[in-house]
Every structure is written in structure tokens, then in C-alpha cells.
Amino acid sequence: MNSANRRIYRIYRVCIWLPIIVPDVLIAIADVFGLSLARGPLIVEMLGYSLYIGGLPYTLLAAWATWWIGGQPEEKIRRLMFRAPLLMVAIFVPFALLVGFTIAFAYRDAWTVYAGVALYSAAVILLLGYGYVGLAVFLRYTFGPRQSLA
């Protein structure tokens, strides 16, 4: 593997973890300055709380994608990148519904709350997910090698 490919893989691997890193940084900044995420701009609130709500399922997806990237041609990596928000919706919605149905045994109407969380989260996942995809494309074309920009 040449150095250009290693650089491409490194950029994509860092980008995979941005949905974990960015909210972590926002939460740390809010904590240091004693700020509440709920009192900031809506996008800051969504980014911060995205870690709490979708962090576990996304971490599993990100770990798999980080492993999968090794040795793949960039075209396949890009294809996965543009599908990743849809994959996250496909993972998160059933996860949220499962949690809701499980809690519903103890709290009668919990499943309706989690169904709402699942639907709202699907919209937020697509919005933030494609925002991160746009950032990944920008970082790839800004910091990646130029010869493989087909």
C-alpha cells in the first residue's frame, strides 16, 4: 500500500469518528464554561445530544466501518460514506423501538414515547449524517492526495 492510499484511509477513518468526536468536544466545552446544551442554538443542541441518543448504535457502525475500510478502493469507501446515514437510520430505529417495547413492560405507554424518539431521531440522523458526509468530502478533497480524485 502506498503512502497516498494510507493517507486516504486515515482521512476516512478520522471522518467516521467525527459524529462521536464533535459532540464530545461540544459537551466538554459546555461543561468547562458551565453552559447548558439546551440553551444553545438548535444545531449545537442536536449535535450534543446526538451522542447521548445514538452513541451506542453509531459506535458499533463506526467500529465496523473503520475495520471495513482497510484495503477497499476509494470508490467503494465513498459509496458507503453516502449510504452511512441511511444505514444508521436502519440500525437506530429498530434499536429505539426495541428499547421502547422492552420498557413498555414496566411503563405502559413507553413504546409510544420511543416510537416518537425513533421517528424524530431518523430525521435528525439524516440531517446530521449528511452534514458529516459533506464535511468528510471537504476534508478528503482538502487534505487528501490529488492524484486519486477521480
C-alpha positions in Angstrom: 0.0 0.0 0.0 1.5 3.3 -1.0 1.5 6.5 1.2 -1.3 8.1 -0.8 -3.6 5.2 -0.1 -2.6 5.2 3.6 -3.4 8.9 3.7 -6.8 8.4 2.1 -7.7 5.6 4.6 -6.5 7.8 7.5 -8.8 10.7 6.4 -11.8 8.5 6.0 -11.2 6.7 9.3 -11.0 10.0 11.2 -14.2 11.2 9.4 -16.0 8.0 10.5 -15.5 9.0 14.1 -16.5 12.7 13.7 -20.1 12.0 14.9 -18.5 10.9 18.2 -15.7 13.4 18.4 -17.7 16.6 17.6 -20.4 16.0 20.3 -17.7 15.1 22.8 -15.9 18.3 22.2 -19.2 20.3 22.4 -20.1 18.6 25.7 -16.6 19.2 27.1 -16.8 22.9 26.1 -20.2 23.3 27.6 -19.1 21.6 30.8 -15.9 23.8 31.1 -17.9 27.0 30.6 -20.9 25.8 32.7 -23.3 26.1 29.7 -26.3 24.0 29.0 -26.6 22.4 25.6 -30.3 23.0 25.7 -29.8 26.8 25.8 -27.6 27.0 22.8 -28.5 27.1 19.1 -30.6 24.2 17.9 -27.8 22.7 15.8 -25.5 22.7 18.8 -28.2 21.0 20.9 -28.8 18.4 18.3 -25.1 17.7 17.9 -24.5 17.4 21.6 -27.5 15.2 22.4 -26.8 13.0 19.3 -24.1 11.3 21.3 -26.4 10.5 24.2 -29.2 9.2 22.0 -27.4 7.4 19.1 -23.9 7.0 20.5 -24.0 3.3 21.2 -25.5 2.1 17.9 -23.3 4.6 16.0 -20.2 3.3 17.8 -20.9 -0.2 16.6 -21.4 1.0 13.0 -18.3 3.2 13.1 -16.2 0.3 14.5 -17.3 -1.9 11.7 -16.7 0.8 9.0 -13.3 1.6 10.4 -12.3 -2.1 10.0 -14.0 -2.4 6.6 -12.1 0.5 5.0 -8.8 -1.3 5.1 -7.9 -2.4 1.5 -11.1 -1.2 -0.1 -10.9 1.0 -3.2 -11.8 4.6 -2.6 -14.9 4.3 -4.8 -16.4 1.7 -2.5 -15.5 3.8 0.6 -17.2 6.8 -1.0 -20.3 4.7 -1.8 -20.5 3.5 1.8 -20.0 7.1 3.0 -23.0 8.3 1.1 -25.1 5.4 2.4 -24.0 5.6 6.0 -26.8 7.9 7.3 -29.3 5.6 5.8 -27.6 2.6 7.5 -27.6 4.5 10.8 -31.4 5.0 10.4 -31.8 1.3 9.7 -29.8 0.5 12.8 -31.2 3.1 15.2 -34.9 3.0 14.5 -35.3 -0.7 15.4 -32.9 -0.2 18.4 -35.1 2.6 19.7 -38.3 0.6 19.1 -36.8 -2.4 20.9 -35.9 -0.3 23.9 -39.4 1.2 23.9 -41.1 -2.2 23.7 -38.9 -3.6 26.4 -39.6 -0.6 28.8 -43.3 -0.9 27.9 -43.5 -4.0 30.1 -42.8 -1.8 33.1 -44.3 1.5 31.9 -47.4 1.0 29.9 -47.1 3.8 27.3 -43.3 3.9 26.9 -43.4 2.4 23.5 -45.2 5.4 22.1 -42.5 7.7 23.5 -39.8 5.6 21.9 -41.7 5.4 18.6 -41.6 9.2 18.7 -37.9 9.2 19.5 -37.3 6.8 16.7 -39.1 8.9 14.1 -37.6 12.2 15.3 -34.1 10.7 15.5 -34.4 9.3 12.0 -34.9 12.9 10.7 -32.0 14.2 12.8 -29.7 11.3 11.8 -30.3 12.1 8.1 -29.7 15.9 8.7 -26.6 15.5 10.8 -25.4 12.4 8.9 -25.3 14.1 5.6 -23.8 17.2 7.2 -20.9 14.9 8.4 -20.7 13.4 4.9 -20.3 16.9 3.5 -17.6 17.6 6.0 -15.9 14.3 5.1 -15.9 15.1 1.4 -14.5 18.6 2.2 -11.7 17.1 4.3 -10.9 14.4 1.8 -10.5 16.9 -1.1 -8.7 19.4 1.1 -6.2 17.1 2.8 -6.1 14.0 0.6 -3.8 13.3 -2.3 -4.8 15.0 -5.5 -4.0 12.2 -7.9 -6.9 9.9 -6.9 -9.7 12.5 -7.1 -11.5 10.7 -10.0 
